[in-house]
């Protein structure tokens, strides 16, 4: 599986290995796929590509699908396709009493609601999902600008202004990340980190992509841009490879997130100040913007997943050696505490709900949190499945 904080590891518990459940069956005519829980996002999209189909898998290529879907699934093109959990049409679930529930809109609709975003506290074992698929956009286009980290506030303030002007098909993100070798010397004074402005457009024509993404040339500090790659044609598989460079395997990690309606420049200034003192060059933060003007939650199916806001800020401490645990954990705790006043909620799939259990409740609107607790009491009255929000 894939968990930043070890949701599934509890003393005195049994950990079920679903790793051999890794099959995919695709029906191109109905645009649906039946998948097992251990299928990774990259493996799924590689099998969909010959059919001209895609799914909003996670940005990190090695993430297995089940935990990703249960947590909500904020993947590629999520402003258009929605969080991935909304594309779950049915599932098979082994319940606490050992029975197998076939879950869809007609049977166990309450379980379908919970599967769509309940998070690591879900009270069952999902052995199969039926997913809605989407046509691959014919002109996926990536544009990237590199700015000095010192300019991340200005870039953030400007990006907030254009996010509503961009269509939902554009995924707009600001990264604080290790500078590529070409800019390493210029970023030495910022502890080796750089501000990356990234826009990926999921369009059907190159002309539409070029015209839309040209808005990024209006950044007021573009004259300080260190370099740029503009209107680069790309594929879903290439995008997933990019994610593998940001989130390397076999590393030690901590993650936390916050949904916010506060000015991004304030959040990003806090990030900048922390990363100037960051102990690991591999650590990463990113601010993802909601693009388009429509209220996405108003048109999506009913689901446990319910927390969204203008921006989602994600902060990762990433390092290699056990002897560096203390300094990296302390640094991450400090930056998360500094960012917390900006939060209206969290994303349960990448928040430290072990250290801060209240983050779990704050990942849902109150009515949905209460309904989840009620469903847990109904389907798992004896607490067979650990609830990571309160146990350890």
N, C-alpha and C positions, 0 to 999 in steps of 0.2 A: 504493500500500500504506500501511501504518500501522506505524511502528516508532519507538519513543522514542529509540533510539540509533543508527539507521542500520545494522541488521543486514546489509543487502544491498549496501552501498556498499564496494567494494574496488577498489584500483588494479589495472589490468591484467585486469579481469574484464568479463564481459558480463552486463548486467542485462536480464532478460526482462520485457517489459511485457505483463501479462495483462489490462489494463484493459478491453478490449473483450469479454472473456468474462464477461458479466454477466446471463445469462438464468436464469430460475427456472421450473420446472415442478412443479406441485403435484398430488398424488393424494389428495384428501380421504378416500377410502374406506380406503386403506391407511395414512393418516396419515404419508405420506412426501413429501419434496420432493427433486428433483434440481436442484442449483444449480451455477453456475459460480463460479470463485474470486473474481471481483471484485465480486460482489454485496455490498452493505453490509448490516449488521444491520437498519438501519431499513427499507431497501427490502424485505428478506425479510419482516419482520413485517407491513409494510403490505400485502403480497400475501397473507399468511396470514390476516389479520384477517377478511376476508369469509367465510372457511370456518370461523371459530370456532377457529382453530388458532394455535399460537405455537411459538417456539423460544427457547432460552436464549441470546439474542444478547448481545453486549458492552454495557456500560453507556454507552459512548461511541458515539453514533449513526452516526458516519462510518466506523467500522472495517470494512474489507472482511472477508469471512468466512474466506478461506483461511488467512491468517496467524493469525487468531484461533483457528481450529480446530486448526491444527498446534501452536500453543502450549499448548493445553489448553482455553482458553475458559472463564474464570470470569465468567459473565454473570448476568443476572437470574434469580432463583429457583434458583440453583445448588445450594442445600442440598437442594432437592426433586428437581429434574431432573438434578442432577449437573453437573460441568463439561461444556461443550458437546461436547468431543471424544468423549465416551462415547455420543453420539447419532449418530455417524457409522456408517452401516451398510455403506457401500461407497464406492469411489472409482475414478477412472481416473487413472493415474500414468504420465507419460513418464519412463523411467529413463535412467541415464547412457549406456547403449548405444543409445539412440534408440528402443527398443521401447516399446509401450504395454501396460501391465499393467492388467487389470481385477481390482480388489482387493475381496475380500469374505471372509466366513468360510470359504468353500470353496476360493477361489483366492488364493494369496499372503496367507494369514492373517498371516504375519509382517509384511508391509507394512501391513496394516490395524492391527496392534498398534502399529507405529511412527507411523503417521499420527495416531493418537490421542495426541498430546501430545509428539512428538519435538522440537518447537521449530524454531528457525531453522536448525539443522543437518540438517534432513531432506534425504535424498539422492535427490530426484526433483522433478518438477514436477506438481502435482496440477491436472488440468484439469476435474474434475467430482467432486462429492460427492453421495451419497445420504444424506439425513438423516431420522432419526426425529422426528416432530412430536408436539405435546402439545395437549390441549384447553385453551383459554384459561380460566383461573379466572374465575368469574362475578362475583366481588367482590374485585377487586384494590384494596387499601386502603392509603393512606400516612398515617403519623403522624410528625410532626417536632417536636422540642423544641430550643430554642436556649438554651444555657447560657453564662455567662461562661467564657472560656478558662481562667481560674484554677481552675475546678472540674472540669477534664477528668479529673484523677486519680480523684476520687470517682465521677464518672459511669462511668469505665472499670471501677473495682472492682465497682460495683453491676451493671453490664451483664454482667460475667463470671459473676456469680452467677445471673442470670436466663436466660442463653443456653440452658442445659440444660433450663430449664422451658418455654421456648418451643418450639412445634412447628417442624419443618423448613420449613414454609410461610412462616415469617417470616424476612426478610432484615434482620438487625440490624447497624447500622454506626454508628460514631462518626467524625465528620469534624472536622478542624481546617481551617477555610476562611475566606475573606473574609466578614466580617459583611454581611448584607443592609443596604440603606440605613436601614431602620427601627431597626436596632440599632447603626449605625455610631458614634454619639456615645458610647454606653455601652461600646463596645469599643475606644475610642481608646487606653486604657492598655495594651491587649494587642496593640498594633501593628496594630489593625484586624481581628484574627482572632477567631473565635467557635468554641465547641464546639457541634456539631450532632449530636444523637441522632436517628437515622433508623430507622424500622421500616416495612418494606413487607410486607404480608401478601397471600399469593396464595390466597384462600379462595373458597368457592362461595356463601357467604351473608354479607350485611352483619352479621347478628347474631353469627356466629362470629368475624368480623373484630373487631368492637367489643369483645366479651368478651375475646378473646385479647390485643389490643393495650392493653387497660386496665391490664395489668401494668406498663406504662411509667409509670403514675402513682405507682408505689411508689418511685421514685428518691428517695434520702434528701435530696437538695439541690433538690428540685422547687420549694421556696419561693423559690429564687433564679433560677428559669427566667425568661428574658427574654421569651419568647413561645412559642406552640405552635400547630400546625395538626393537629387530631386527627381521625382516621377520615375522611380525604378520599378519596372514590371516585376511581379513576384508571384509566388504560389503559396498555398496553404502549407505545404511541406517545408518550404524555405522559411516561412514565418515561424514554424515550430522549431526549426534548427536554430534560429535566432534566440528563441527562448532558452534553449539549452546552454547558450553562452552566458546568459544572465544568471541562470540558476543551475550551477554545475552539480553533477552527481557526486556522491560520496564525500560530502562536506557536512560540517556541523552548522546548524541553522537555528535561528529564532525568527519569528514573524509576528507582526501585529498590524491591524488595519483600523481605519476610521472613515466612516461616511461623514461628510461635512458640508454645510452650507456657508461656512466662513470664507472670507476672501482667500483664495489660493496663495496669494503672495505672502500672507502671514504664516500659513502652514509651511511653505517652501523656505521661508527665511529661517524658521526653526530647524528644518532639515539641513539647510546649508551650514548653520552654525554647529550642529552636531557632527556633520560629516567632516568638517575641518579638523575635528579631533578624533575621527574614527580610527579604531585600532586595526581594522582589517580592510585592505584595498578591495576585497571582493564583496563587501556589503553594498546594499542597494536600496534606494527608495524611489517610488514612482507615484505620480499624481495623475489619475485617469479622470477625464472630464466626460460628463454626460453631454452628448451633442444632440442637435435637433431641438425642437420646441415642444413636441408632444409629450404628454405624461405617459411614459411606457407602462407603468404599473396599472393604469386605468384600462388598458386593452389586453393585458396578459391573463391567462387562465388563473383560476383560484389556486393558491399555493401557500405553504407555510412561509416560503421566502417572501419577505415583505419590507426589508429595510433598504432604501436607496436614498441618495441625496445628490447634490450638484457635483461633488467630486468624491472619489474614493482614493485615499492615500494609503499606500502600503509600504511598510518599512521592514527590511530584512537585515539581520546580522548574519553574515556568512563567513566562516573561517574553517581552518583545516585541523589544527592540532588540539588535543585535549587540554594541554597545559595553558592554552589561551582561552579556556572557557570563562574563567572569572572576569577578565577584563572585557570580553565581548558581551557577556550577559549583562554586566553592570552598565555598559554603554547603551545597550539596547533598552534596558529598563528606563534609563534616564531620558532617552529621546522619546519613548512612548509616553512617559509621564508628562513631558513638555508639550506633546501634541494633544493629549487627551482633552484639554479644555475646548478644543475645536470640534470635538466629536458630537454628532447627534445619534450615532449608532456605530455598529461594527459589522464586518463580514465574518460569519461564524467559522468559515472554512480556513481562515488565515488569521485568527486572533488567538491570543494566549489565554484561553479560557481555563487553563489549569492554574496559572498564577493569579488570574483575575476572573473568577467564575461569573461575576456580574456582567462580563462582556457577552456571555451567551444570551442572557435575557435581553440585552441591549442590541442584539442582532435581529430582533423581531419587533413588530409593532405589538403593543400590549395584548390585544385580543388574540393574535396568533400565538403568542407565547403561552397564554392561558389555555388555549385549545390544545396545544401540543402536550401540556402537562395532563390535561384531561384524557387525551387519547393514550398516553403512556399508561395511566392508571387502568384504562379499559383493556388494553392489549397485553400489558405486562404487569399485572397487579402485584406479583411477587418480586419484581425488580431483578429478573434473570439477567437482563442486559444492563451492564454498567452505564450509569449516566455520568459522563466525564465532567459535567459541570459541578458536581458536588462530591464525587468520590475520587480517591487517589491512592 
